[in-house]
Amino acid sequence: MTELQFLLSLHNKLSGLPQNEIEERLNFYNEMIEDRIEDGLSEAEAIAEIGTVDEIVEQIVADIPLTKIAKEKIKPKRRIKAWEIVLLVLGAPLWLAILIAIFAVIFSLYVSLWAVIVSLWACFSAIIASAFGGIIGGIILSIYKNGLTGVALISAGLVCIGLSILFFYSCKVATKGILLFTKKIVFSIKKSFIKKEEE
């Protein structure tokens, strides 16, 4: 792939972004390729060292805020006619209600996922509290009252500590999973705003 082919491909795959953003990125990668060529690499080696166009596009899309991409895509390309405005206003009770309902359902599902994560961490905290309460209570019982009941309580506290270790790693994995899921959703939304053109 030549430098020109690389930059054209990059331009096509970034076509949904704001024009100034595209120009800035193209200039950046053009300079990067030129610097590597000046350092003694061939054009193909310089491009290969930078990475594939798809990897670069993925990184660029991940770095740009969703609002910036959405603003560019939603901006009308032509003036809206009077009859279109009238239709939008008259249809607003219907399409606005449907749009709000869709966002409310999606938001509630997302909040429910986070509620599960918060509940898992709350269970972890309760197990930790039970473990320390059991151990401290067991020691006090062993010293002042019934030694056998105290030993049983200490044993239960140690079991809770073991369970809390398992629970901690489960909570950590679940939290990472939700964060990764969130990142993928945001990336998918960003990608849907960017028009892909076939080469």
C-alpha positions, 0 to 999 in steps of 0.5 A, a space after each residue: 500500500 502506498 502513502 496515497 492509498 493509505 491516506 485515501 483509505 483513512 479519509 474514506 473510513 473517517 468520512 462521518 467525522 467533522 471535516 477539520 478532524 479528518 484533515 487534522 488526522 490525515 496531516 498527522 499520519 502524513 507527517 508520521 509516514 514522512 518522518 519514518 521515510 526520512 529515517 530510512 524506511 521504505 514507504 511500505 515499511 513506514 505504513 506497516 509500522 504505523 498499523 492498519 487503517 482499521 486499527 487507526 480508525 478504531 483508535 481515532 473513533 475511541 478518542 473522539 467524544 460521542 457528542 462531537 460525532 453526533 453533532 456532525 452527523 445530525 447537522 442538516 446538510 440542507 435547509 429544512 423546508 417549511 412543510 418538513 418543519 410542520 410535519 415534525 411539529 405535528 408528529 412530535 407527540 408521537 415520535 417524541 413519545 416513542 423516542 423517550 420510551 426507547 431511551 427510557 427502556 435502554 437507560 433502565 436496562 443499563 441502570 439495572 446492570 449497574 444495580 446488579 454490580 452494586 448489589 454484588 459489592 454490597 454482598 461482598 461488604 456484608 460477607 467481610 463484615 460478617 467475617 470480622 464480626 464472627 472472629 471478634 465475637 468468637 474471641 470474646 465468647 471464647 474468653 468470657 463465656 463459652 469456648 466451644 461456641 466461640 471457636 465455632 464462631 471464629 471458624 464461621 468467620 474464617 469461612 466468610 473470609 474465604 468466601 469474601 476472597 472468592 466474592 471479591 474476584 467475582 465482583 471485580 470480573 463483573 465490574 470489568 465486564 460491565 465497563 468493557 460492555 459500556 465501552 463497546 456500546 459507546 464505540 458501536 454508537 460512534 461507529 454507527 454515526 460514521 459512514 463507511 464507504 466501500 473502497 
